[in-house]
Amino acid sequence: MSLFTDGRYVAPGNIVEFMHGNQPQLAFVMEEQSGKLKLYTINKRETKMPAARVLPWTGPQYSADSTRQEMLDLMLSHQEKRGEIQAGLDVMEIWDLAQGELEKAPLSWFAGLLWEAPDSDQISAIGRAMLAAKTHFKFQPPEFIIYTEEKVENRLQQQSEEQRYEEAMTAGQELFKKIWTARESGSTVSKDQIPDMSDETAEYLKNFLHERIAGIDDEKSHKMWIALKKGLPDHPHLALVLAQGWGIVYPHHNFLFDEADYTPDDSWSANHTEEIARLVKAVETKAAEPYPMLMRSIDSATTRDIDDAFNLKKNCDGGYTLTIALARPCMDWDFGGKLDLAVLNRGTSIYLPEGTSHMLPEELGIGAFSLFSGEVRPALITTFELDSTGDLISVSPKTGWIKIADNSTYVAVEQMLEDGTDEEMALAFELSEKLITRRIKNGAVVIRKPEPDISLTGWPEKVSVNISSKDDTPKADQIISEFMILANSGLGRFAEENEFPLLYRTQDIVLPSDLSGIVTQPHEIFQRVRHMAPPQMETTPKKHATLAVKGYSPISSPLRRYADFINMAQLCTYLQTEHPLWTGDELTALADTLQNRLQAVVKIQRFRPRYWKLLYLAQNKKKWQSAAVVDDNGPLTSLAMPEIQINVRVPRPMLGDKLYPGQLFQIRFNKIDPLTNEIRVVEALEE
């Protein structure tokens, strides 16, 4: 006979149970020898196994000489009894009775909770029930461990997740194949083609696709994705394509927002209503007498985040007094607070054809802090004294309040300059000419190119893209461009002279002297851009080669860029307390955090407009497009398309034998995929 650890024996004639296929199975002991058993199972099979594999409940005992049919009849009888008893058990009640009493106990202890003298069928039934309740008990022969309430809750959650995972895998594989098949035929999956699944499973799959679109790819997600997409093509944006085909995102969903974890609308600000209300109230209650000077702004007609305005006077000695007011959204700002961290995480406003995503809460950025005409607003007011040649003599900033007299548009100002009807704007253009001339003399590269105006109709579901040229306003553009370069470099100079740190945009490179000047031709622009390096963000004032200034400290767009916001706060704090808000090391650390965040965010502004341009070309594939040769090195020639401002590469033999920079062609395309950034020229004719 074989002795169990709890003192019982297994002998021929015993009915025993063992685990098979994760389920207890009955068997009749035919022989026992040295701890090894010969069994006849309820499935009419003979098998041998160690006695240690038998579950620690045995019996009853019958004649070892029973025939196979007698053995089978006995086992079937006990199987039925045990099933009936198990069906009537509430294993959760057993756990409730046991939980908190002991950490573990033998099965006989649990059976004693229900019966005074439990027989073998009752003991087996409760053992089976507890084996099945894996979330509440763990079988550790010959005892059962009783899980704590916390452990049970965790295991129930894990079990629920595993069940949801399995359901999602089954339904997802079928669904994704149907979506792709429909896509291949140029259609979308219909509702009756979607496999039956619970709302919970559908939500699970939708969230999974959203996470894949956003680039969330932990080990578990990766393994699930590999299984779900089995049999589907290796598309670089497969999750997005499937989500579009299912209809859970719009056809032209901007996945770049998901990847950057950047909320495109203003809904994020709802988490900061109290802080926003406090700042709005501060603007209303702390407003002082506005600066007694007529100031004007120039922006596009659609601009609502107005952050600069100016006043200009010509002095009797021929010099100029330029006063520039910049929005001061840092007033009463809680740096390090929840709203501040959320704004830092946004980093910059994003301007796209489908809409603008503001860095600041709209109630602040296009509300309480925006320099609307007729409204008293906090501002940084800086007086720049310049000589008759446009050379900067002095910079005098101070904090205060202003009331803008007029919000002009580029188009309106351009017309005023053409008509000669506004003396101040004529004077502003005169000064801008002197400023740009000085910069060019110092090596500046001024690039002027057409700005395409991309507009969408039918957004967001059935989009048609239209591209036209923006109104040409070179004089008005130059006024604001030169004044803002002066403001940023001049205030950087002020900080350097007063020995407190700011963030500077530096481009400490040497550009060939023959590259300076105003360039407008695509091949000339291409040549100069190749020599440029991306600006760096530093706390030490160095040169910015392309702008030809030193100590360029971005501060003129504090409503739109967090770097400008930081500089505005640093400068205003110094003016008010004679001490900066941050030390150089603190500012460097803040800049590093911002730079890391901007690496993800700026991709949206950089790549999304190109998507719409490619979609425009795809929707107008039969039209010929104008292009100019900008680079002819290697097997592929680069062509610039000035009207829509993108470059394409063309196999050189398609263009003929003799090529030169600026050479014009008419080109057509045969394949354009905005999502994968694929564009292929099929035909080119020299103009």
NUVO-758710 format. One line per 5 residues: number of its first residue (from 1); their letters; for each residue x, y, z of C-alpha. Coordinates in Angstrom, 3 decimals. Each point is the difference from the previous one (the first is absolute). Example, Ala and Ser with C-alpha at 12.3 -4.5 7.8 and 13.67 -1.06 7.14 Angstrom:
! NUVO-758710
1) as) 12.300:-4.500:7.800 ~ 1.370:3.440:-0.660
***
This chain:
! NUVO-758710
1) mslft) 0.000:0.000:0.000 ~ 1.102:3.602:-0.698 ~ -0.134:2.434:2.923 ~ -1.149:3.629:-0.582 ~ 1.566:2.861:1.902
6) dgryv) -3.254:0.456:1.921 ~ 0.078:-3.601:1.247 ~ -2.417:-1.635:-2.431 ~ 0.772:-3.027:-2.206 ~ -0.760:-0.828:-3.612
11) apgni) -0.815:-3.662:-0.499 ~ -1.469:-2.193:-2.742 ~ -3.773:0.441:-0.065 ~ 0.192:3.733:0.855 ~ -1.739:2.566:-2.175
16) vefmh) 2.418:2.873:-0.457 ~ 0.252:3.161:-2.054 ~ 2.884:1.572:-1.904 ~ 0.382:3.116:-2.118 ~ -0.315:-0.466:-3.735
21) gnqpq) -0.494:2.861:-2.457 ~ -0.307:2.410:2.936 ~ -3.009:-1.980:1.315 ~ -0.290:-2.693:2.720 ~ -0.600:-3.435:-1.511
26) lafvm) -1.230:-3.140:1.819 ~ 1.943:-3.244:-0.029 ~ -0.183:-3.408:1.684 ~ 3.215:-1.328:1.570 ~ 0.756:-3.412:-1.447
31) eeqsg) 3.492:-0.503:1.418 ~ 2.466:1.781:2.291 ~ 3.668:-0.755:0.264 ~ 2.757:2.097:1.570 ~ -1.880:3.254:-0.450
36) klkly) -1.049:-0.722:-3.574 ~ -3.623:-0.524:-0.980 ~ -1.762:-1.840:-2.784 ~ -3.322:1.722:-0.648 ~ -3.137:-0.591:-2.010
41) tinkr) -1.421:3.411:-0.910 ~ -3.565:1.115:-0.545 ~ 0.965:0.336:-3.672 ~ 0.504:-3.802:-0.128 ~ 3.768:0.159:-0.201
46) etkmp) 2.733:-1.617:2.009 ~ 2.832:2.237:1.082 ~ 2.918:0.005:2.391 ~ 1.126:2.916:2.113 ~ 1.775:0.777:3.280
51) aarvl) -2.287:0.040:3.021 ~ 1.184:3.557:0.671 ~ -2.050:1.193:-3.013 ~ -3.255:-1.095:1.586 ~ -2.003:2.791:1.605
56) pwtgp) -0.043:-0.157:3.826 ~ -3.536:-1.282:0.278 ~ -0.709:-3.704:-0.496 ~ -2.832:-2.420:0.342 ~ -2.158:-1.652:0.417
61) qysad) 1.616:-3.417:0.093 ~ -1.337:-2.883:-2.112 ~ 1.118:-3.499:-0.830 ~ 3.300:-0.135:-1.773 ~ -1.437:-2.905:-2.013
66) strqe) -2.747:2.086:-1.637 ~ -0.441:-0.469:-3.731 ~ 0.633:2.874:-2.375 ~ -3.710:0.504:-0.500 ~ -0.541:0.078:3.765
71) mldlm) 2.832:2.491:0.341 ~ -1.524:2.175:-2.721 ~ -3.493:-0.162:1.494 ~ 1.325:0.968:3.416 ~ 1.975:2.936:-1.429
76) lshqe) -2.959:1.262:-2.045 ~ -2.204:-0.181:3.099 ~ 2.450:2.015:2.090 ~ 0.625:2.434:-2.858 ~ -3.700:0.798:-0.116
81) krgei) -0.287:0.406:3.779 ~ 3.046:2.213:0.219 ~ -1.240:2.172:-2.854 ~ -3.366:0.500:1.692 ~ 1.630:0.917:3.297
86) qagld) 2.456:2.381:-1.664 ~ -2.836:1.715:-1.868 ~ -1.659:0.779:3.307 ~ 3.102:1.463:1.625 ~ 0.676:3.723:0.327
91) vmeiw) 3.778:0.118:-0.068 ~ -0.050:3.732:0.724 ~ -1.829:-0.735:3.246 ~ 2.732:-2.476:0.885 ~ 2.621:2.679:-0.668
96) dlaqg) -1.929:2.525:2.111 ~ -0.057:-2.479:2.893 ~ 3.685:-0.839:-0.329 ~ 1.501:3.390:-0.925 ~ 1.641:1.638:2.959
101) eleka) -0.016:-3.200:2.070 ~ 2.984:-1.836:-1.443 ~ 2.613:0.457:-2.693 ~ -0.398:-3.598:-1.180 ~ -1.722:-3.235:1.026
106) plswf) -0.537:-3.625:-1.154 ~ -3.155:-0.798:-1.928 ~ -1.524:-1.834:2.955 ~ -0.048:3.291:1.947 ~ -2.014:1.722:-2.717
111) agllw) -2.393:-2.969:-0.283 ~ -0.505:0.198:3.762 ~ -1.359:3.531:-0.431 ~ -2.956:-1.456:-1.900 ~ -0.551:-3.527:1.267
116) eapds) 0.465:-1.732:3.351 ~ 1.247:-3.264:-1.498 ~ 0.693:0.621:-3.692 ~ 0.187:-3.094:-2.198 ~ 2.381:-0.503:-2.915
121) dqisa) -2.415:1.448:-2.577 ~ -0.526:3.181:2.030 ~ 3.732:0.407:0.558 ~ 0.685:-0.518:-3.707 ~ -2.741:2.489:-0.971
126) igram) 1.377:2.756:2.201 ~ 3.539:-0.786:-1.179 ~ -1.111:0.313:-3.626 ~ -1.802:3.272:0.716 ~ 3.039:1.495:1.719
131) laakt) 2.311:-1.146:-2.794 ~ -2.212:1.867:-2.453 ~ 0.022:3.171:2.137 ~ 3.565:0.951:-0.935 ~ -0.644:3.638:0.822
136) hfkfq) -0.746:-0.841:3.647 ~ 2.007:-3.130:0.802 ~ 3.321:-1.501:-0.993 ~ 0.452:-3.776:0.236 ~ 3.340:-0.821:1.590
141) ppefi) -0.289:-3.768:0.698 ~ -1.259:-1.119:2.347 ~ -1.337:3.429:1.089 ~ -1.847:2.955:-1.476 ~ 1.406:3.525:0.451
146) iytee) -2.735:2.545:0.749 ~ 0.585:3.241:-1.903 ~ -0.524:3.298:1.801 ~ -2.695:2.421:-1.121 ~ 2.604:2.227:-1.679
151) kvenr) 1.544:-2.963:-1.796 ~ -3.435:-1.191:-1.152 ~ -0.808:3.427:-1.399 ~ 3.283:0.085:-1.919 ~ -0.523:-3.497:-1.367
156) lqqqs) -3.599:0.746:-1.027 ~ 1.230:3.049:-1.852 ~ 2.748:-2.036:-1.626 ~ -2.502:-2.689:-0.978 ~ -2.303:2.620:-1.473
161) eeqry) 2.873:1.473:-1.984 ~ 1.029:-3.421:-1.273 ~ -3.555:-0.783:-1.087 ~ -0.311:3.364:-1.697 ~ 3.364:-0.567:-1.667
166) eeamt) -1.067:-3.373:-1.392 ~ -3.320:1.377:-1.234 ~ 1.760:2.976:-1.568 ~ 2.518:-2.243:-1.734 ~ -2.710:-2.195:-1.534
171) agqel) -2.250:2.864:-1.097 ~ 2.887:2.305:-0.962 ~ 1.714:-2.398:-2.379 ~ -3.245:-0.571:-1.875 ~ -0.955:3.679:-0.013
176) fkkiw) 3.366:1.311:-1.150 ~ 0.130:-2.408:-2.924 ~ -3.470:1.121:-1.094 ~ 0.978:3.667:0.280 ~ 3.083:-0.539:-2.137
181) tares) -1.912:-2.032:-2.589 ~ -2.564:2.793:-0.264 ~ 2.786:2.583:-0.338 ~ 1.606:-1.940:-2.812 ~ -3.270:0.180:-1.920
186) gstvs) -0.265:3.733:0.623 ~ -2.797:-0.206:2.572 ~ -0.446:-0.113:3.757 ~ -1.242:-2.792:2.220 ~ -3.761:0.082:0.537
191) kdqip) -1.678:-0.458:3.372 ~ -1.309:-3.453:-0.876 ~ 3.566:-1.122:-0.813 ~ 1.294:0.840:3.459 ~ 0.332:-3.210:2.065
196) dmsde) -2.240:-0.425:3.023 ~ 1.745:1.274:3.099 ~ -0.979:1.573:3.290 ~ 0.078:3.766:0.399 ~ 2.842:-0.500:2.460
201) taeyl) 2.054:-1.949:-2.554 ~ -0.703:2.571:-2.711 ~ 1.132:2.782:2.341 ~ 3.109:-1.992:0.879 ~ 0.932:-0.371:-3.682
206) knflh) -0.703:3.655:-0.712 ~ 2.219:1.103:2.870 ~ 2.662:-2.415:-1.165 ~ 0.026:1.516:-3.503 ~ 0.112:3.512:1.441
211) eriag) 3.011:-0.989:2.097 ~ 1.746:-1.493:-3.039 ~ -0.671:3.192:-1.972 ~ 1.525:1.985:2.857 ~ 3.100:-2.215:-0.061
216) iddek) -0.625:-1.749:3.332 ~ 1.867:-3.268:-0.381 ~ 0.727:-1.879:3.209 ~ 0.887:-3.697:-0.101 ~ -3.562:-1.225:0.537
221) shkmw) -1.410:2.392:-2.606 ~ 2.699:-0.973:-2.482 ~ -0.722:-3.716:0.316 ~ -3.727:0.583:-0.372 ~ 0.570:2.176:-3.074
226) ialkk) 2.179:-2.637:-1.644 ~ -2.812:-2.537:0.427 ~ -2.820:2.340:-1.028 ~ 1.620:1.124:-3.249 ~ 1.056:-3.481:-1.068
231) glpdh) -0.755:-0.432:-3.687 ~ -0.238:3.742:-0.664 ~ 2.521:2.042:-2.026 ~ 2.818:1.780:1.793 ~ -1.381:3.548:-0.317
236) phlal) 1.901:2.683:2.011 ~ -3.300:1.468:1.239 ~ -2.031:-3.197:0.184 ~ -1.697:0.849:3.304 ~ -1.155:3.345:-1.391
241) vlaqg) -1.249:-1.583:-3.228 ~ -1.979:-2.602:1.980 ~ -1.450:2.669:2.293 ~ -1.047:2.039:-3.031 ~ -1.529:-3.066:-1.638
246) wgivy) -1.948:-0.781:3.164 ~ -1.202:3.591:0.175 ~ 1.356:0.744:3.479 ~ 2.133:2.892:-1.333 ~ -0.608:2.357:-2.905
251) phhnf) 1.429:-0.866:-3.442 ~ 2.777:2.612:0.347 ~ 0.624:-0.400:3.719 ~ 3.134:1.856:1.128 ~ 1.980:-2.769:1.685
256) lfdea) 2.822:2.450:0.744 ~ -2.105:1.470:2.817 ~ -0.352:-3.504:1.471 ~ 3.722:-0.703:-0.250 ~ 0.825:3.282:1.728
261) dytpd) -2.770:-0.427:2.602 ~ -1.162:3.505:-0.911 ~ -3.692:0.873:0.342 ~ -0.962:1.881:-3.188 ~ -2.951:1.897:1.462
266) dswsa) -0.442:1.990:3.208 ~ -1.571:-2.854:1.995 ~ 3.228:-0.499:1.989 ~ -0.515:3.356:1.731 ~ -3.146:-1.275:1.759
271) nhtee) 2.325:-1.520:2.630 ~ 1.237:3.479:0.943 ~ -3.144:2.116:0.221 ~ 0.746:1.424:3.459 ~ 3.514:1.128:-0.916
276) iarlv) -1.199:1.467:-3.299 ~ -2.772:1.896:1.792 ~ 2.557:1.365:2.480 ~ 2.180:1.356:-2.812 ~ -2.942:1.514:-1.859
281) kavet) -1.075:1.736:3.204 ~ 3.550:1.280:0.555 ~ -0.041:1.683:-3.412 ~ -3.362:1.573:0.772 ~ 0.774:1.168:3.542
286) kaaep) 3.657:1.014:-0.263 ~ -0.283:2.041:-3.191 ~ 1.714:3.367:0.347 ~ -0.040:3.144:-2.116 ~ 1.150:-1.055:-3.473
291) ypmlm) 3.213:1.338:-1.499 ~ -0.805:3.360:-1.623 ~ 1.052:-0.845:-3.518 ~ -1.912:-0.945:-3.134 ~ 0.946:-3.582:-0.903
296) rsids) -0.969:-2.214:-2.898 ~ 0.375:-3.653:-0.871 ~ 0.336:-1.731:-3.367 ~ -1.180:-3.592:-0.370 ~ -1.872:-2.208:-2.418
301) attrd) -3.751:0.478:-0.114 ~ -0.630:-3.284:1.855 ~ 2.487:0.584:2.831 ~ -1.510:0.082:3.488 ~ 3.154:-0.520:2.094
306) iddaf) 1.385:3.517:-0.469 ~ 3.246:0.360:1.891 ~ 1.749:3.097:-1.409 ~ -0.689:3.611:-0.930 ~ 2.156:3.049:-0.643
311) nlkkn) 0.301:3.754:-0.194 ~ 2.646:1.779:-2.076 ~ 1.231:3.588:0.001 ~ 2.751:1.647:-1.998 ~ 2.290:2.272:1.998
316) cdggy) 1.238:3.394:-1.047 ~ 3.527:-1.394:-0.462 ~ -1.273:-2.559:-2.511 ~ -0.001:-2.863:2.475 ~ -2.953:-2.088:1.084
321) tltia) -1.822:-0.771:3.251 ~ -1.724:-3.349:-0.370 ~ -2.212:-1.169:2.857 ~ -1.053:-3.624:-0.108 ~ -2.610:-1.463:2.334
326) larpc) -0.039:-3.758:0.527 ~ -2.731:-1.983:1.725 ~ 0.882:-0.922:3.600 ~ -1.816:-3.283:0.753 ~ 2.481:-0.840:2.780
331) mdwdf) -1.675:2.511:2.324 ~ -0.937:-1.816:3.234 ~ 0.944:-3.311:-1.635 ~ 0.630:-2.966:2.309 ~ 3.161:-1.551:-1.405
336) ggkld) 0.241:-3.661:0.925 ~ -3.760:-0.172:0.536 ~ -2.312:-2.381:-1.818 ~ -1.044:2.500:-2.663 ~ 3.605:1.002:-0.633
341) lavln) 1.084:-3.614:-0.444 ~ -2.892:-0.600:-2.399 ~ 0.974:3.047:-2.071 ~ 3.661:-1.047:-0.009 ~ -1.120:-3.418:-1.219
346) rgtsi) -1.738:1.667:-2.941 ~ 3.087:2.080:-0.697 ~ -1.342:1.943:-2.957 ~ -3.161:0.880:-1.855 ~ -0.636:-1.950:-3.191
351) ylpeg) -1.566:1.566:-3.086 ~ -1.498:-2.417:-2.515 ~ -2.562:0.228:-2.814 ~ -2.465:-1.991:2.103 ~ 0.302:2.360:2.945
356) tshml) 2.251:1.647:2.568 ~ 1.136:-1.702:3.202 ~ 0.934:2.680:2.509 ~ 2.813:-0.451:2.492 ~ -1.815:1.942:2.712
361) peelg) -3.585:-0.606:1.077 ~ -2.139:1.897:-2.488 ~ -1.556:2.051:2.790 ~ 3.488:1.415:0.564 ~ 1.905:-0.237:-3.290
366) igafs) -2.750:1.332:-2.243 ~ -1.820:1.673:2.848 ~ 1.260:1.739:3.110 ~ 3.649:0.452:-1.093 ~ -0.478:0.662:-3.733
371) lfsge) 0.618:3.627:-1.062 ~ -3.448:0.782:-1.378 ~ -0.620:3.603:-0.926 ~ -1.895:1.937:2.642 ~ 0.870:-2.467:2.796
376) vrpal) 2.419:0.740:2.846 ~ 2.617:-2.749:0.118 ~ 3.216:-0.723:1.926 ~ 3.061:0.499:-2.194 ~ 3.755:0.298:-0.205
381) ittfe) 0.597:3.438:-1.493 ~ 3.458:0.573:-1.501 ~ 1.404:3.158:-1.515 ~ 2.682:-0.505:-2.650 ~ 2.043:3.056:-0.937
386) ldstg) 1.632:-0.264:-3.441 ~ 2.147:2.398:-1.980 ~ -0.767:1.181:-3.501 ~ 1.587:-3.134:-1.537 ~ -2.024:-2.395:2.138
391) dlisv) 2.827:-0.825:2.378 ~ -1.291:-0.817:3.486 ~ 1.073:2.522:2.642 ~ -1.900:-1.050:3.107 ~ -2.637:-2.388:1.314
396) spktg) -2.313:0.999:2.864 ~ -2.600:-2.597:1.052 ~ -2.614:0.329:2.744 ~ -3.174:-1.765:1.050 ~ -3.336:1.745:-0.205
401) wikia) -3.461:0.056:-1.582 ~ -1.051:0.980:-3.490 ~ -3.134:0.540:-2.031 ~ 0.569:-0.697:-3.694 ~ -1.591:2.563:-2.307
406) dnsty) -0.265:-2.144:-3.108 ~ 0.372:-3.643:-1.046 ~ 1.024:0.337:-3.660 ~ 0.423:-2.801:-2.521 ~ 2.893:-0.634:-2.343
411) vaveq) -2.242:0.537:-3.003 ~ -1.324:3.314:1.317 ~ 3.480:1.283:0.868 ~ 1.335:-1.021:-3.406 ~ -2.760:1.974:-1.633
416) mledg) 0.734:3.015:2.228 ~ 3.643:-0.136:-1.074 ~ -0.939:-0.279:-3.656 ~ -2.413:2.931:0.295 ~ 2.284:2.099:2.207
421) tdeem) -2.856:0.676:2.414 ~ 1.690:-0.812:3.327 ~ 3.089:1.942:1.044 ~ 0.872:-2.228:2.970 ~ -0.111:-3.144:-2.135
426) alafe) 2.108:1.713:-2.653 ~ 2.494:0.906:2.735 ~ -0.098:-3.582:1.292 ~ 0.842:-1.330:-3.451 ~ 2.793:2.565:-0.312
431) lsekl) 1.554:-1.240:3.259 ~ -0.482:-3.645:-0.996 ~ 1.948:0.666:-3.197 ~ 2.913:1.343:2.026 ~ -0.152:-2.904:2.440
436) itrri) 0.007:-2.651:-2.716 ~ 2.769:1.784:-1.897 ~ 2.208:-0.044:3.109 ~ -0.662:-3.693:0.558 ~ 0.776:-0.900:-3.599
441) kngav) 3.216:2.022:0.207 ~ 0.883:-2.138:3.043 ~ -0.656:-3.242:-1.919 ~ -3.718:-0.669:0.463 ~ -1.820:-2.362:-2.337
446) virkp) -3.577:1.175:-0.578 ~ -2.168:-2.605:-1.691 ~ -3.192:1.129:-1.667 ~ -2.242:-2.563:-1.610 ~ -3.690:-0.341:-0.795
451) epdis) -2.114:-1.192:2.913 ~ -2.696:-2.425:-1.126 ~ -3.417:0.468:1.584 ~ -1.394:-3.473:0.710 ~ -3.727:-0.213:0.616
456) ltgwp) -2.254:-3.000:0.537 ~ -3.598:-0.585:-0.944 ~ -2.045:-2.938:1.275 ~ 2.155:-0.363:3.120 ~ 0.262:-2.421:1.724
461) ekvsv) -1.697:-2.859:-1.868 ~ 0.074:0.853:-3.724 ~ 2.905:2.356:-0.416 ~ 0.893:1.918:-3.118 ~ 3.245:1.999:0.108
466) nissk) 0.384:3.383:-1.652 ~ 3.323:1.817:-0.334 ~ 0.358:3.593:-1.036 ~ 2.631:2.676:0.510 ~ -0.307:2.162:3.062
471) ddtpk) -0.365:3.726:-0.523 ~ 3.391:1.448:-0.847 ~ 0.825:2.475:2.758 ~ 3.813:0.323:-0.107 ~ 0.230:3.483:1.543
476) adqii) -2.336:-0.724:2.907 ~ 1.735:-3.352:0.561 ~ 3.378:1.706:0.054 ~ -1.091:2.582:2.575 ~ -1.085:-2.622:2.529
481) sefmi) 2.875:-2.377:-0.786 ~ 2.666:2.662:0.489 ~ -1.626:1.507:3.084 ~ -0.272:-3.407:1.684 ~ 3.615:-0.889:-0.851
486) lansg) 0.992:3.342:1.515 ~ -2.110:-0.656:3.106 ~ 1.400:-3.495:0.558 ~ 3.636:0.915:-0.589 ~ -0.316:3.345:1.810
491) lgrfa) -1.491:-1.530:3.144 ~ 2.640:-2.710:-0.161 ~ 2.593:2.760:-0.014 ~ -1.698:1.627:3.007 ~ 0.222:-3.286:1.940
496) eenef) 3.653:-0.446:-0.905 ~ 0.841:3.545:1.088 ~ -1.787:-0.537:3.309 ~ 1.548:-3.431:0.499 ~ -3.049:-2.218:0.374
501) pllyr) -0.693:-3.084:-2.136 ~ -2.629:-0.454:-2.703 ~ -0.616:-2.737:-2.519 ~ 1.673:0.794:-3.301 ~ -0.429:-1.502:-3.431
506) tqdiv) 3.504:-0.384:-1.328 ~ 1.363:-1.041:-3.380 ~ 3.716:0.266:0.560 ~ 1.145:-0.889:-3.516 ~ 1.868:1.754:-2.792
511) lpsdl) -1.982:0.638:-3.178 ~ 1.821:0.821:-3.227 ~ -0.131:3.766:-0.526 ~ -1.433:-0.331:-3.494 ~ -3.169:-1.606:1.357
516) sgivt) -1.280:3.086:1.831 ~ -2.847:2.083:-1.346 ~ -3.649:-0.415:-0.917 ~ -0.618:-3.196:-1.946 ~ -3.214:-0.914:-1.778
521) qphei) 0.870:-2.630:-2.624 ~ -0.516:-3.652:1.032 ~ 3.489:-1.138:-1.009 ~ 1.605:2.905:1.868 ~ -2.058:-0.781:3.098
526) fqrvr) 0.934:-3.686:-0.229 ~ 3.699:0.854:-0.275 ~ -0.081:2.167:3.128 ~ -2.086:-2.348:2.118 ~ 2.591:-2.733:-0.605
531) hmapp) 2.605:2.155:1.738 ~ -2.162:0.697:3.040 ~ -0.114:-1.918:3.256 ~ -3.026:-0.229:2.304 ~ 0.086:2.673:2.730
536) qmett) 0.826:-1.162:3.519 ~ -1.539:1.143:3.288 ~ 2.642:1.235:2.437 ~ 0.330:2.367:2.945 ~ 3.147:1.633:-1.391
541) pkkha) -0.476:2.759:-2.609 ~ 1.697:-0.974:-3.238 ~ -0.535:0.952:-3.593 ~ -2.900:-1.073:-2.155 ~ 1.705:-0.238:-3.380
546) tlavk) -3.064:0.018:-2.245 ~ -1.521:3.026:1.755 ~ 3.425:1.661:0.383 ~ -0.645:1.080:3.585 ~ 1.532:-0.909:3.334
551) gyspi) -1.952:-0.980:3.093 ~ -3.291:-0.803:-1.735 ~ -2.307:-0.724:2.915 ~ -3.530:-0.993:-1.100 ~ -2.494:1.978:2.052
556) ssplr) -2.381:1.572:-2.504 ~ -2.530:-2.874:-0.076 ~ -0.715:-0.868:3.653 ~ -3.599:-0.969:-0.775 ~ 1.154:-2.565:-2.554
561) ryadf) 3.367:-1.428:1.085 ~ 1.081:-1.139:3.433 ~ 3.627:1.047:-0.554 ~ -1.236:3.576:-0.555 ~ -2.253:-0.370:3.059
566) inmaq) 3.028:-0.985:2.116 ~ 2.062:2.932:-1.262 ~ -2.886:2.390:0.630 ~ -0.282:-1.216:3.611 ~ 3.775:0.163:0.534
571) lctyl) 0.257:3.542:-1.324 ~ -3.102:1.331:1.775 ~ 1.103:-1.486:3.322 ~ 3.378:1.690:-0.382 ~ -1.636:3.348:-0.789
576) qtehp) -2.264:-0.258:3.045 ~ 2.459:-1.433:2.556 ~ 3.487:0.534:-1.510 ~ 0.440:-3.768:0.241 ~ -0.798:-2.584:-2.690
581) lwtgd) -2.561:-2.720:0.623 ~ 2.452:-2.797:-0.903 ~ 3.757:-0.446:0.251 ~ 1.974:-1.027:-3.052 ~ 0.063:-3.649:1.091
586) eltal) -3.731:0.005:0.742 ~ -0.721:1.572:-3.365 ~ 2.177:-2.584:-1.744 ~ -1.870:-2.842:1.690 ~ -3.324:1.575:-0.971
591) adtlq) 1.204:0.437:-3.570 ~ 1.039:-3.665:-0.176 ~ -3.462:-1.087:1.163 ~ -1.628:2.276:-2.546 ~ 2.261:-1.130:-2.847
596) nrlqa) -0.772:-3.653:0.706 ~ -3.706:0.746:-0.109 ~ 0.207:2.146:-3.129 ~ 1.703:-2.801:-1.928 ~ -3.343:-1.815:0.006
601) vvkiq) -2.297:3.008:-0.330 ~ 1.686:1.855:-2.870 ~ -0.399:-3.065:-2.222 ~ -3.695:0.834:-0.206 ~ 0.641:3.458:-1.457
606) rfrpr) 2.778:-1.279:-2.231 ~ -1.693:-3.005:-1.582 ~ -3.761:0.538:0.096 ~ -0.099:2.798:-2.625 ~ 1.974:-2.261:-2.337
611) ywkll) -2.697:-2.651:0.434 ~ -2.613:2.454:-1.296 ~ 2.240:1.064:-2.876 ~ 0.448:-3.614:-1.086 ~ -3.730:-0.612:0.310
616) ylaqn) -0.581:3.055:-2.185 ~ 2.328:-1.447:-2.640 ~ -1.695:-3.401:0.296 ~ -3.398:1.621:-0.528 ~ 1.394:1.873:-3.025
621) kkkwq) 2.213:-2.753:-1.366 ~ -0.852:0.706:-3.634 ~ 1.049:3.637:0.227 ~ 3.480:1.052:-1.047 ~ 1.975:1.763:2.732
626) saavv) 2.790:2.538:-0.377 ~ 3.414:-0.906:1.440 ~ 3.562:1.323:-0.113 ~ 3.335:-1.833:0.190 ~ 1.741:0.772:3.280
631) ddngp) 2.591:-2.782:0.259 ~ 1.492:-2.363:-2.582 ~ 2.363:-2.277:1.889 ~ -0.318:-3.765:-0.336 ~ -2.590:-2.164:-1.772
636) ltsla) -2.931:1.995:1.402 ~ -0.519:3.690:-0.739 ~ -1.756:2.196:2.539 ~ -2.790:2.227:-1.264 ~ -1.731:2.712:1.991
641) mpeiq) -3.689:0.733:-0.464 ~ -0.200:3.667:1.057 ~ -3.776:0.329:-0.191 ~ -0.573:-2.613:2.698 ~ 3.459:0.072:1.592
646) invrv) 1.091:-3.621:-0.131 ~ 2.964:-1.710:-1.642 ~ -0.080:-3.233:-1.991 ~ 2.731:-2.236:-1.367 ~ -0.057:-1.195:-3.580
651) prpml) 2.158:-2.566:-1.847 ~ 2.469:2.090:-1.964 ~ -0.567:-1.700:-3.393 ~ -3.638:1.140:0.114 ~ 1.151:3.631:-0.224
656) gdkly) 2.361:-0.179:-2.955 ~ 3.736:0.359:-0.464 ~ 0.679:3.628:0.847 ~ -1.196:1.359:3.313 ~ 0.741:3.247:1.817
661) pgqlf) -1.192:1.567:3.278 ~ -3.271:1.834:-0.459 ~ -1.000:-1.957:-3.114 ~ -3.806:-0.255:-0.151 ~ -2.065:-3.115:-0.634
666) qirfn) -3.615:-1.046:-0.015 ~ -0.414:-3.290:1.901 ~ -2.745:-2.563:0.674 ~ -0.296:-2.782:2.573 ~ -1.245:-3.576:-0.154
671) kidpl) 0.167:-0.952:3.676 ~ -0.521:2.177:3.035 ~ -0.619:-1.252:3.534 ~ -0.188:2.832:2.539 ~ 0.001:-2.437:2.908
676) tneir) 3.296:-1.677:-0.913 ~ 1.444:3.198:-1.516 ~ 0.424:-1.737:-3.344 ~ -0.065:2.044:-3.193 ~ 1.156:-1.182:-3.431
681) vveal) 0.459:2.100:-3.134 ~ -1.108:-1.819:-3.153 ~ 0.582:2.671:-2.667 ~ 1.995:3.219:-0.361 ~ -0.029:2.575:-2.838
686) ee) 2.383:2.936:-0.165 ~ -1.751:3.349:-0.097
***
